[in-house]
Every structure is written in structure tokens, then in C-alpha cells.
Amino acid sequence: MKVRSTSGNNVCLGVIVGAHGVRGEVRVRSFTASPAALVAYGPLSDEAGERIFTVALVAKSRGQLILRIEGIVERNAAESLAGLHLYVARSSLPDTKENEFYHEDLIGLRASNADGSAMGVVRAIHDFGAGAVIELERTDGEEMLLPFTRVTFPVVDIARGRLVVDPPAEIDAVPDAANDAPVEEVRP
């Protein structure tokens, strides 16, 4: 999963992947920790906040949500929304606990080594099923993928806009379960 960066006022909760049936329902891939929670935040919008969508959960199917959008009553209208990312106002999300972070909070943070030397900037968070991975755009322009664990990222300082990185000597090394527990993360 790749979470897109936004203006900071809105957070992307999902994307419409296509139409479902002939009555205007849409299939949505949810980016929330509990997929069905996508509808709990109230009306959703497009990225610019210009179009507002009141949604209702109809069903779940093959890892996707089937939603009814108020005012969309036929398949062609639903198909025209394919690819549309759905956003909610940042203020609608609950506060995080200590050592919990919204993916959105991490994107754009500066990453540096323990000695303070710059490593790069967080460009994306991915989750391929085995835990979160942070994508850094290194200072040399190359991409670096690192597991989002306490050992690899001993300092996450959202207020100062930075991460301290202690890259593993070998990415494929077997982690010490006690010391390399995943960092708590919260998705809306």
C-alpha cells in the first residue's frame, strides 16, 4: 500500500477502483486499519475538497468495500469515479497515542543518521503484509526501503519533522523479536 501525501488538511482514506453492479454502487480499496471504518468519518471529498460524497457501506467483497454514494444511481456515473481518491478532513481523525503515527504524519519527514548527517526524506509508507516499510528518497536521489521498526527508527519526532535512522547492517538479517518489534502505527 502506498499512501499519498496531501496538503496536510486532508488525509486519503481510500480510492474508488470501479463500479459494482448497475445501480451506481462503487468498489473502494480502503486505506484505513479497519476497512469498514472508512464510512465512519462522515462525508468524504476529492483531494481539493470541492466535491463532497456521502457514502454508505453496502457490502464487503474480495478485500474491497462496496459503497453507495448519494446521488450516484447508475453504472456509468459510478464508472466515471474510478481512480478517485477519497479524503477526510484531518481534524476528523482521532489523536494518536504515544508511539503511534498516521502514515500521513511520516511522509515528508527528514531522515538522518544518529550523528545528524542527512540521509533523505520519507516519500511513502508501504505495507505489503509483513509490516510497514518506509521509502526514503536519499540525498543522492536514490530510493531506500527500510522496515519501520524501533531499532531501525529509534527516534520519530513529528514535532521537529525528523526521523533518526539506524539502518540494519543486513536488511535480510533475522530480527531480535524483543528489540525489533514493529513501531505502533495507526491508520485512520
N, CA and C of each residue as an Amber inpcrd file, in Angstrom:
protein
   564
   0.8370000  -1.1710000   0.0000000   0.0000000   0.0000000   0.0000000
   0.8820000   1.2340000   0.0000000   0.5440000   2.1920000  -0.7950000
   1.2590000   3.4550000  -0.8150000   0.2770000   4.5610000  -0.4830000
   0.5460000   5.2760000   0.5610000  -0.3220000   6.3660000   0.9800000
   0.1930000   7.6590000   0.3760000  -0.6710000   8.3650000  -0.2990000
  -0.2750000   9.5970000  -0.9650000  -0.1660000  10.7410000   0.0070000
   0.7550000  11.6290000  -0.2640000   0.8930000  12.8410000   0.5430000
  -0.2020000  13.8200000   0.1470000  -0.6490000  14.6190000   1.0940000
  -1.6790000  15.6130000   0.8240000  -1.2200000  16.9660000   1.3160000
  -2.1210000  17.9070000   1.2650000  -1.7960000  19.2690000   1.6710000
  -1.6340000  19.4000000   3.1820000  -1.9810000  18.3690000   3.9470000
  -1.8970000  18.4420000   5.3920000  -3.2470000  18.6740000   6.0420000
  -4.2080000  19.2030000   5.3050000  -5.5430000  19.4170000   5.8460000
  -6.4540000  18.2270000   5.6110000  -6.1540000  17.4210000   4.6200000
  -6.9580000  16.2530000   4.2730000  -6.0800000  15.0180000   4.2570000
  -6.6980000  13.8710000   4.5780000  -5.9840000  12.6030000   4.5860000
  -6.7390000  11.6320000   3.6820000  -6.0070000  10.9580000   2.8190000
  -6.5960000   9.9950000   1.8910000  -6.9570000   8.7140000   2.6410000
  -8.2390000   8.3310000   2.5630000  -8.7100000   7.1240000   3.2410000
  -8.9660000   5.9590000   2.3060000  -9.0550000   6.2250000   1.0050000
  -9.3260000   5.1420000   0.0690000  -9.3730000   5.6420000  -1.3490000
  -9.5820000   4.6890000  -2.2610000  -9.6700000   5.0270000  -3.6750000
 -10.7800000   4.1850000  -4.3080000 -11.5580000   4.8190000  -5.1680000
 -12.6000000   4.1110000  -5.9060000 -11.9100000   3.3590000  -7.0330000
 -12.1110000   2.0400000  -7.0700000 -11.4330000   1.2280000  -8.0840000
 -12.3360000   0.8410000  -9.2410000 -13.6380000   1.0690000  -9.1060000
 -14.5380000   0.7790000 -10.2110000 -15.9810000   0.7160000  -9.7680000
 -16.8370000   0.4370000 -10.7350000 -18.2680000   0.3210000 -10.4740000
 -18.5840000  -1.0950000  -9.9970000 -19.7120000  -1.2320000  -9.3120000
 -20.2010000  -2.5390000  -8.8720000 -21.6820000  -2.6080000  -9.1980000
 -22.0560000  -3.5060000 -10.0600000 -23.4610000  -3.6560000 -10.4230000
 -23.9540000  -2.5380000 -11.3180000 -25.2880000  -2.4270000 -11.4020000
 -25.8900000  -1.4600000 -12.3230000 -26.5880000  -0.3100000 -11.6120000
 -26.5720000  -0.2990000 -10.2760000 -27.3070000   0.7170000  -9.5170000
 -26.4350000   1.8640000  -9.0230000 -25.2300000   1.9800000  -9.5330000
 -24.3830000   3.1160000  -9.1750000 -23.4670000   2.8840000  -7.9900000
 -23.4010000   1.6610000  -7.5020000 -22.5040000   1.3790000  -6.3860000
 -21.0710000   1.3060000  -6.8860000 -20.1090000   1.5730000  -5.9820000
 -18.6950000   1.5780000  -6.3530000 -17.9080000   0.6140000  -5.4730000
 -16.8130000   0.0980000  -6.0300000 -15.8560000  -0.7210000  -5.2850000
 -14.7480000   0.2090000  -4.8140000 -14.3950000   0.1040000  -3.5260000
 -13.4040000   1.0010000  -2.9340000 -12.3390000   0.1940000  -2.2110000
 -11.0910000   0.5470000  -2.4520000  -9.9800000  -0.0050000  -1.6720000
  -9.7420000   0.9720000  -0.5240000  -9.9400000   0.4780000   0.6880000
  -9.8070000   1.3130000   1.8750000  -8.3690000   1.2940000   2.3770000
  -7.8770000   2.4440000   2.8260000  -6.5400000   2.5510000   3.4110000
  -6.6040000   2.6150000   4.9390000  -7.7920000   2.4400000   5.5070000
  -7.9350000   2.5140000   6.9560000  -7.5590000   1.1800000   7.5910000
  -7.1760000   1.2050000   8.8600000  -6.7530000  -0.0200000   9.5530000
  -7.8690000  -1.0520000   9.5360000  -9.0770000  -0.6380000   9.8110000
 -10.2510000  -1.4920000   9.6700000 -10.9770000  -0.9550000   8.4340000
 -10.9690000  -1.7000000   7.3290000 -11.5030000  -1.1510000   6.0780000
 -12.8820000  -0.5010000   6.1820000 -13.7920000  -1.1120000   6.9130000
 -15.1480000  -0.5660000   7.0030000 -15.1960000   0.7600000   7.7490000
 -14.1440000   1.0990000   8.4810000 -14.1030000   2.3720000   9.2110000
 -14.1140000   3.5700000   8.2680000 -13.8360000   3.3530000   7.0190000
 -13.8230000   4.4430000   6.0390000 -15.1250000   5.2410000   6.0740000
 -16.2530000   4.5770000   6.2760000 -17.5430000   5.2850000   6.2640000
 -17.8580000   5.9580000   7.5920000 -17.0950000   5.6710000   8.6410000
 -17.3810000   6.2180000   9.9710000 -16.9580000   7.6750000  10.1390000
 -16.1900000   8.2040000   9.2100000 -15.6650000   9.5630000   9.3530000
 -16.5780000  10.6230000   8.7670000 -17.7450000  10.2020000   8.2900000
 -18.6820000  11.1610000   7.7200000 -18.4220000  11.3700000   6.2470000
 -18.9270000  12.4720000   5.6930000 -18.7570000  12.7240000   4.2650000
 -17.2770000  12.7580000   3.8640000 -17.0010000  12.2150000   2.6910000
 -15.6510000  12.2030000   2.1270000 -15.6020000  13.2170000   0.9980000
 -14.3870000  13.5540000   0.5650000 -14.2660000  14.5410000  -0.5140000
 -13.1900000  14.1140000  -1.4900000 -13.1090000  14.8520000  -2.6090000
 -11.9700000  14.6720000  -3.5040000 -10.7760000  15.3890000  -2.8780000
  -9.6150000  15.2910000  -3.5020000  -8.3930000  15.8550000  -2.9070000
  -8.4990000  17.3510000  -2.6550000  -9.1250000  18.0700000  -3.5650000
  -9.2410000  19.5220000  -3.4330000 -10.3360000  19.9290000  -2.4450000
 -11.1790000  18.9710000  -2.0480000 -12.2710000  19.2900000  -1.1430000
 -13.4460000  19.9540000  -1.8370000 -13.4560000  19.9070000  -3.1730000
 -14.5050000  20.5720000  -3.9380000 -15.7600000  19.7240000  -4.0830000
 -15.5920000  18.4110000  -4.1630000 -16.7350000  17.5030000  -4.3010000
 -16.8780000  16.7160000  -3.0060000 -18.0790000  16.7210000  -2.4540000
 -18.3610000  16.0210000  -1.2030000 -19.1880000  14.7790000  -1.5310000
 -18.8350000  13.6490000  -0.8900000 -19.5120000  12.3850000  -1.1280000
 -20.0400000  11.8210000   0.1870000 -21.3590000  11.6670000   0.2700000
 -21.9650000  10.9950000   1.4070000 -22.0670000   9.5280000   1.0200000
 -21.4450000   8.6630000   1.8090000 -21.3400000   7.2520000   1.4430000
 -21.9930000   6.3590000   2.4870000 -22.4340000   5.1910000   2.0150000
 -22.9890000   4.1640000   2.8990000 -22.3950000   2.8280000   2.4900000
 -22.0320000   2.0340000   3.4700000 -21.4810000   0.7090000   3.2200000
 -22.6050000  -0.2390000   2.8340000 -22.4410000  -0.8960000   1.6870000
 -23.4180000  -1.8660000   1.2100000 -22.9440000  -3.2830000   1.5260000
 -21.6490000  -3.5470000   1.2560000 -21.1060000  -4.8950000   1.4580000
 -19.5870000  -4.8340000   1.3990000 -18.9830000  -5.9720000   1.7010000
 -17.5410000  -6.1720000   1.5240000 -17.3870000  -7.3080000   0.5320000
 -16.4270000  -7.1800000  -0.3730000 -16.2270000  -8.2070000  -1.3730000
 -14.7680000  -8.2500000  -1.8030000 -14.1340000  -9.4010000  -1.6390000
 -12.7630000  -9.6160000  -2.0890000 -11.7970000  -8.5400000  -1.6030000
 -11.8980000  -8.1960000  -0.3380000 -10.9900000  -7.2200000   0.2410000
 -11.3150000  -5.7760000  -0.0840000 -12.4200000  -5.5510000  -0.7410000
 -12.8360000  -4.1900000  -1.0720000 -14.1940000  -3.9070000  -0.4470000
 -14.5140000  -2.6350000  -0.3510000 -15.8220000  -2.2110000   0.1350000
 -16.7200000  -1.9240000  -1.0570000 -17.9850000  -2.2170000  -0.9060000
 -18.9800000  -1.8030000  -1.8910000 -19.7580000  -0.6700000  -1.2230000
 -19.6820000   0.5130000  -1.8210000 -20.3250000   1.7020000  -1.2480000
 -21.3910000   2.2540000  -2.1730000 -22.3920000   2.8360000  -1.5500000
 -23.3940000   3.6150000  -2.2730000 -23.0580000   5.0740000  -2.0040000
 -22.9800000   5.8620000  -3.0550000 -22.7040000   7.2920000  -2.9330000
 -23.9830000   8.0450000  -3.2490000 -24.3720000   8.8950000  -2.3220000
 -25.5970000   9.6800000  -2.5150000 -25.5250000  10.4300000  -3.8470000
 -26.5870000  10.2860000  -4.6540000 -26.6680000  10.9820000  -5.9390000
 -26.1270000  10.1820000  -7.1180000 -25.4540000   9.0770000  -6.8650000
 -24.9370000   8.2150000  -7.9420000 -25.8780000   7.0160000  -8.0140000
 -26.6610000   6.9250000  -9.1020000 -27.6970000   5.8930000  -9.1720000
 -27.5910000   4.9790000 -10.3800000 -26.5780000   5.1780000 -11.2150000
 -26.4390000   4.2860000 -12.3680000 -24.9700000   3.9960000 -12.6420000
 -24.7280000   2.8920000 -13.3050000 -23.3830000   2.3650000 -13.5020000
 -22.4370000   3.3530000 -14.1850000 -22.8690000   4.0400000 -15.2300000
 -21.9840000   4.9640000 -15.9450000 -21.4440000   6.0560000 -15.0290000
 -22.3000000   6.5770000 -14.1610000 -21.8570000   7.6060000 -13.2080000
 -20.8400000   7.0080000 -12.2380000 -21.0680000   5.7810000 -11.7980000
 -20.1290000   5.1100000 -10.8960000 -18.7960000   4.8540000 -11.5950000
 -18.8360000   4.4030000 -12.8380000 -17.6060000   4.1460000 -13.6020000
 -16.7850000   5.4100000 -13.7760000 -17.4340000   6.5540000 -13.9020000
 -16.7130000   7.8190000 -14.1030000 -15.9000000   8.2180000 -12.8760000
 -16.1870000   7.5990000 -11.7270000 -15.4590000   7.9230000 -10.4900000
 -14.2370000   7.0310000 -10.2760000 -14.0240000   6.0460000 -11.1250000
 -12.8870000   5.1370000 -10.9560000 -11.5780000   5.9310000 -10.8980000
 -10.7580000   5.5870000  -9.9240000  -9.4680000   6.2670000  -9.7410000
  -9.5300000   7.4540000  -8.8020000 -10.7290000   7.8470000  -8.3850000
 -10.8860000   8.9950000  -7.4940000 -10.4650000   8.6130000  -6.0760000
  -9.5480000   9.3780000  -5.5090000  -9.1250000   9.1740000  -4.1280000
 -10.0960000   9.9100000  -3.2100000 -10.4250000   9.2620000  -2.0920000
 -11.3980000   9.8120000  -1.1440000 -10.6770000  10.3060000   0.0990000
 -10.9970000  11.5180000   0.5020000 -10.3030000  12.1940000   1.5980000
 -11.2680000  12.5730000   2.7090000 -10.7110000  12.7720000   3.8880000
 -11.4490000  13.2870000   5.0300000 -10.5990000  14.3990000   5.6440000
 -11.2700000  15.3450000   6.2770000 -10.5350000  16.4300000   6.9400000
  -9.6770000  15.8480000   8.0600000  -8.4540000  16.2920000   8.1570000
  -7.5230000  15.8200000   9.1750000  -8.1300000  15.9610000  10.5710000
  -8.8880000  17.0090000  10.7980000  -9.4860000  17.2570000  12.1090000
 -10.5240000  16.1960000  12.4930000 -10.9850000  15.3940000  11.5420000
 -11.9550000  14.3340000  11.8210000 -11.3200000  13.0870000  12.4220000
 -10.0050000  12.9960000  12.3440000  -9.3100000  11.8010000  12.8280000
  -9.0080000  11.9120000  14.3150000  -9.0540000  10.7850000  15.0310000
  -8.7200000  10.8320000  16.4630000  -7.2270000  11.0750000  16.6700000
  -6.8860000  11.5970000  17.8570000  -5.4810000  11.7910000  18.2020000
  -4.8030000  10.4280000  18.3330000  -3.5040000  10.4040000  18.0940000
  -2.7450000   9.1650000  18.2400000  -2.1990000   9.0610000  19.6600000
  -1.8800000   7.8480000  20.0440000  -1.2560000   7.6000000  21.3420000
   0.2530000   7.6890000  21.1780000   0.9750000   7.5980000  22.2900000
   2.4340000   7.6140000  22.2360000   2.9110000   6.4420000  21.3880000
   3.8940000   6.6970000  20.5240000   4.4730000   5.7030000  19.6140000
   3.4810000   5.1910000  18.5800000   2.4430000   5.9540000  18.2930000
   1.5280000   5.6680000  17.2020000   1.5940000   6.8440000  16.2420000
   1.5200000   6.5490000  14.9490000   1.6550000   7.5930000  13.9460000
   0.7260000   7.3040000  12.7800000   0.1100000   8.3370000  12.2730000
  -0.5810000   8.1960000  10.9990000   0.4840000   8.2010000   9.9180000
   0.2930000   7.3710000   8.9090000   1.2470000   7.3540000   7.8010000
   1.4720000   8.7630000   7.2820000   0.4060000   9.5080000   7.1840000
   0.4760000  10.8700000   6.6580000   1.4410000  11.7470000   7.4450000
   1.5570000  11.4950000   8.7690000   2.4600000  12.2820000   9.6100000
   3.9220000  12.0110000   9.2890000   4.2030000  10.8370000   8.7630000
   5.5890000  10.4480000   8.4940000   6.0850000  10.9320000   7.1360000
   5.1830000  11.0400000   6.1810000   5.5680000  11.4400000   4.8300000
   6.0820000  12.8780000   4.8490000   7.2760000  13.0700000   4.2980000
   7.8910000  14.3930000   4.2510000   8.8850000  14.6550000   5.3650000
   8.9540000  13.7620000   6.3650000   9.9240000  13.9640000   7.4450000
  11.3510000  13.7990000   6.9220000  12.2630000  14.5830000   7.4900000
  13.6900000  14.4550000   7.1810000  14.2340000  13.2560000   7.9320000
  15.0860000  12.4860000   7.2880000  15.7150000  11.3290000   7.9220000
  17.2060000  11.5910000   8.0230000  17.7580000  11.2920000   9.2060000
  19.1970000  11.4680000   9.4030000  19.7490000  10.3130000  10.2180000
  21.0610000  10.1240000  10.1110000  21.7540000   9.1350000  10.9410000
  21.8340000   9.6680000  12.3610000  22.2320000   8.8030000  13.2980000
  22.3660000   9.2030000  14.7020000  23.3500000  10.3530000  14.8730000
  24.3520000  10.4450000  13.9850000  25.3380000  11.5220000  14.0820000
  24.8270000  12.8450000  13.4940000  23.5950000  12.8330000  12.9780000
  23.0000000  14.0500000  12.4350000  23.1670000  14.2270000  10.9420000
  23.9420000  13.3680000  10.2940000  24.1310000  13.5130000   8.8460000
  22.8450000  13.1360000   8.1080000  22.5040000  13.9480000   7.1280000
  21.2580000  13.7680000   6.3800000  21.2830000  12.4790000   5.5710000
  20.1660000  11.7640000   5.5960000  20.0010000  10.5570000   4.7850000
  19.0050000  10.7840000   3.6590000  17.9680000  11.5780000   3.9270000
  16.9580000  11.7980000   2.9010000  15.6440000  12.2520000   3.4870000
  14.5680000  11.9750000   2.7440000  13.2230000  12.4010000   3.1180000
  12.2760000  11.2180000   2.9240000  11.3220000  11.0590000   3.8370000
  10.3240000   9.9990000   3.7090000   9.3710000  10.3510000   2.5750000
   9.2750000   9.4700000   1.5890000   8.4080000   9.7110000   0.4310000
   7.1120000   8.9240000   0.4900000   7.1450000   7.7390000   1.1330000
   5.9340000   6.9100000   1.1780000   6.0710000   5.8700000   2.2700000
   4.9350000   5.3190000   2.6430000   4.8730000   4.1920000   3.5630000
   4.1930000   3.0750000   2.7880000   4.7920000   1.9030000   2.8050000
   4.2190000   0.7490000   2.1250000   3.9060000  -0.3150000   3.1630000
   2.8930000  -1.1040000   2.8900000   2.6030000  -2.2590000   3.7290000
   2.2040000  -3.3810000   2.7970000   3.1150000  -4.3170000   2.6210000
   2.8900000  -5.4340000   1.7240000   2.4180000  -6.6650000   2.4830000
   2.0470000  -6.4830000   3.7510000   1.5180000  -7.5690000   4.5450000
   2.4200000  -8.0470000   5.6640000   3.6890000  -7.7330000   5.6200000
   4.6260000  -8.1910000   6.6560000   5.0490000  -7.0550000   7.5760000
   4.3620000  -5.9410000   7.5350000   4.7100000  -4.7880000   8.3570000
   5.0450000  -3.5930000   7.4970000   5.0020000  -2.4380000   8.1060000
   5.2410000  -1.1980000   7.3720000   6.6980000  -1.0670000   6.9460000
   6.8840000  -0.4930000   5.7720000   8.1990000  -0.2120000   5.2030000
   8.2040000   1.2630000   4.8250000   9.2690000   1.9500000   5.2180000
   9.4030000   3.3670000   4.8690000  10.2670000   3.5010000   3.6250000
   9.7700000   4.2810000   2.6740000  10.5290000   4.5890000   1.4620000
  11.1870000   5.9500000   1.6520000  12.5150000   5.9470000   1.6440000
  13.2700000   7.1970000   1.7430000  13.7880000   7.5810000   0.3650000
  13.7080000   8.8530000   0.0630000  14.4350000   9.3820000  -1.0910000
  15.7290000   9.9090000  -0.5060000  16.8130000   9.1870000  -0.7880000
  18.1010000   9.5520000  -0.2060000  18.6100000  10.8610000  -0.7900000
  19.5840000  11.4350000  -0.1180000  20.1500000  12.7080000  -0.5730000
  20.8090000  12.5760000  -1.9360000  21.2070000  11.3520000  -2.3170000
  21.8000000  11.1400000  -3.6370000  20.7370000  10.8860000  -4.7080000
  19.4470000  10.9800000  -4.3140000  18.3530000  10.7980000  -5.2610000
  17.8810000   9.3660000  -5.3990000  18.5920000   8.4360000  -4.8210000
  18.2090000   7.0280000  -4.9000000  17.1200000   6.7270000  -3.8870000
  16.4290000   5.6190000  -4.0890000  15.3770000   5.1670000  -3.1880000
  15.9450000   4.1430000  -2.2170000  15.4670000   4.1880000  -0.9800000
  15.8770000   3.2140000   0.0280000  14.6320000   2.7720000   0.7750000
  14.4230000   1.4560000   0.9050000  13.3040000   0.9080000   1.6480000
  13.8220000   0.3170000   2.9470000  13.2030000   0.7220000   4.0660000
  13.6310000   0.2480000   5.3830000  12.4210000  -0.1890000   6.1950000
  12.5750000  -1.2680000   6.9820000  11.4590000  -1.6920000   7.8340000
  11.1870000  -0.6510000   8.9100000   9.9270000  -0.3660000   9.1500000
   9.5640000   0.6240000  10.1570000   9.4850000  -0.0650000  11.5130000
  10.6620000  -0.1900000  12.1500000  10.7760000  -0.8110000  13.4730000
  11.4700000   0.1670000  14.4130000  11.3810000  -0.1090000  15.7060000
  12.0230000   0.7670000  16.7010000  13.5390000   0.7420000  16.5660000
  14.1010000  -0.4010000  16.1920000  15.5570000  -0.4860000  16.0510000
  16.0230000   0.3390000  14.8490000  15.3240000   0.2300000  13.7330000
  15.7130000   0.9670000  12.5310000  15.4160000   2.4550000  12.6560000
  14.3380000   2.8010000  13.3510000  13.9400000   4.1960000  13.5440000
  13.7900000   4.4680000  15.0480000  14.9120000   4.6190000  15.7590000
  14.8380000   4.7980000  17.2100000  14.2100000   6.1240000  17.6440000
  14.2190000   7.1150000  16.7680000  13.6200000   8.4130000  17.0980000
  12.6640000   8.8060000  15.9740000  11.4150000   9.0390000  16.3590000
  10.4130000   9.5740000  15.4410000   9.9140000  10.8460000  16.1150000
  10.2900000  11.9940000  15.5570000   9.9730000  13.2860000  16.1600000
   9.1220000  14.0890000  15.1780000   7.8180000  13.8610000  15.2570000
   6.8780000  14.5290000  14.3480000   6.9540000  16.0440000  14.5210000
   7.0120000  16.5040000  15.7630000   7.0140000  17.9460000  16.0450000
   8.1840000  18.6560000  15.3670000   9.3330000  18.0120000  15.3290000
  10.5150000  18.6180000  14.6910000  10.6820000  18.1900000  13.2410000
   9.7870000  17.3390000  12.7570000   9.8180000  16.9300000  11.3550000
  11.0000000  16.0550000  10.9910000  11.3670000  15.1070000  11.8880000
  12.5480000  14.3000000  11.5850000  12.4430000  12.8820000  12.1370000
  13.2380000  12.0200000  11.5480000  13.4270000  10.6390000  11.9870000
  14.9140000  10.4050000  12.1440000  15.3020000   9.6100000  13.1180000
  16.6870000   9.1560000  13.2110000  16.6850000   7.7210000  12.7230000
  17.6120000   7.4190000  11.8260000  17.6690000   6.1080000  11.1940000
  18.9460000   5.3890000  11.6040000  18.7850000   4.1340000  11.9860000
  19.9070000   3.2480000  12.2620000  19.7340000   2.0570000  11.3300000
  20.1960000   2.1990000  10.0730000  19.9260000   1.1540000   9.0900000
  20.5580000  -0.1770000   9.4990000  19.8400000  -1.2680000   9.3140000
  20.4020000  -2.5700000   9.6500000  21.5990000  -2.8820000   8.7690000
  22.5620000  -3.5950000   9.3520000  23.7480000  -3.9830000   8.5840000
  23.3250000  -4.8400000   7.3980000  22.3870000  -5.7130000   7.6360000
  21.8370000  -6.5430000   6.5660000  20.3210000  -6.4850000   6.6700000
  19.6710000  -6.0470000   5.6400000  18.2150000  -5.9420000   5.6500000
  17.5860000  -7.3150000   5.8780000  18.2150000  -8.3880000   5.3780000
  17.6480000  -9.7200000   5.4890000  17.9760000 -10.4070000   6.8040000
  18.6600000  -9.7300000   7.7180000  19.0300000 -10.3440000   8.9890000
  17.7810000 -10.7130000   9.7800000  17.8670000 -11.7800000  10.5470000
  16.7480000 -12.2060000  11.3760000  16.6440000 -11.2360000  12.5470000
  15.4970000 -10.5510000  12.7030000  15.3780000  -9.5730000  13.7710000
  15.2780000 -10.2330000  15.1410000  15.7590000  -9.5380000  16.1280000
  15.6000000  -9.9360000  17.5170000  14.1900000  -9.5060000  17.9070000
  13.3200000 -10.4580000  18.1210000  11.9010000 -10.1590000  18.3380000
  11.6760000  -9.1840000  19.4870000  12.4680000  -9.2530000  20.5290000
  12.2660000  -8.3650000  21.6780000  12.6780000  -6.9380000  21.3790000
  13.7420000  -6.7570000  20.6110000  14.2670000  -5.4200000  20.3560000
  13.8350000  -4.8340000  19.0260000  13.2880000  -5.6430000  18.1460000
  12.9340000  -5.1490000  16.8240000  11.4340000  -5.2470000  16.5780000
  10.6770000  -4.9940000  17.6390000   9.2140000  -5.0010000  17.4950000
   8.7900000  -3.8760000  16.5830000   7.7470000  -4.0980000  15.7830000
   7.2820000  -3.0320000  14.9060000   6.8690000  -1.8160000  15.7070000
   7.1010000  -0.6440000  15.1240000   6.6360000   0.5940000  15.7310000
   5.1230000   0.5980000  15.5820000   4.4390000   1.0410000  16.6350000
   2.9720000   1.1250000  16.5450000   2.6180000   2.1300000  15.4620000
   1.6520000   1.7870000  14.6480000   1.1830000   2.7180000  13.6350000
  -0.3240000   2.7390000  13.6740000  -0.8890000   3.8460000  13.3040000
  -2.3340000   3.9750000  13.2860000  -2.7210000   4.4680000  11.9180000
  -3.6680000   3.7740000  11.3460000  -4.2530000   4.2440000  10.0950000
  -5.6580000   4.6870000  10.4350000  -6.1190000   5.7150000   9.7940000
  -7.4590000   6.2030000  10.1420000  -8.5070000   5.1150000  10.0160000
